[in-house]
Amino acid sequence: MENDLKQQVTMLSQRLESLSAAYYANNFNSSQDVIKYTRFNTRLKVPSYSSDPSVGEIGEIIEVGGKLKICTSANTFTVVGTQL
């Protein structure tokens, strides 16, 4: 009985190592292409504010007075692109 448990643990350990190696090989190689554009099948809803919020997370997108802004650093919103 004890030998069976040891064999099962050894087999599961080998399978886990194999899965881990496959995951890292498929997701973290240096020649991996990066997708630059994403197509949404639904609308992206952007919250609208009357002025810049005092708190924001990096990457957060908002609209203020008709201008699209993104949080570029902690609590700092910057206009995206050239907007008139």
N, C-alpha and C positions, 0 to 999 in steps of 0.2 A: 504494500500500500504506500509506504513512504517513497519507494522508488518511482511509483507512478506519479506522485505529486511533484517530485523533483524533475521528472521528464516533462511534465506539463508546464512547470515554471520555466524550464530551459527553452522549451518550444515557444512559449508566449514571449519570452525575452527576445528570442531571435526574430520573431515576427514583428515585434515593436521596433527593434533596431532597423529592420528592413523597411518598414513603413516610414520611419523617421528619415532614413537616408533618401528614400524616394521623394518625400515631401521637400526636403531641402534641395535636392537635385533639380526638381521641377519648378521651384519657386524662387531660388536665389542664385541662379547662375549669372555670370557676368555678361553673357550675350543675349540676355532676355530683352525683347523689344518692349517699349513703353507705349501704351495707347495714349495718344494726345487728345483725342476728341471722343466725347460720349454723346450718344443720341438718346434723348428722353422720349418715352412713349406717352408721357403725361406732362402736364404743366408743372413748372417749378414755381412754387409760391414763395415770394420774397416779402418779408414783413416790411411795412411802411412806417416811418417815424417822422415826426416834425423836426427833430434835431438828432444829432448823433447820441446814441445811448452812452451812459457813463461806463458801462461794463460790456465787454465783447470778447469772444474767443477768436483766436487766429483762424481765418478761413470763413468766418461767419459773413453772410451776404445780407445787405439791407438796402432799402431805398429811402432816401431823404430828399425831399423837395424835388422829385423827378430825376434825381441822380442815383445811379447804382454805385454802391460802396462796398468794400470788403475790409474786414479787420486784418490789418497787416502785421500788427504786433499787439501785445496785450492792451486792450481798451483804446486802440487807435484805428480809426476808420479812414480809408483813402478812396478817392473816386477811382472807378475802374475805367481805364482807357481814356479816350478823348470824347467828352460829352459836352454838347453846347447847352 
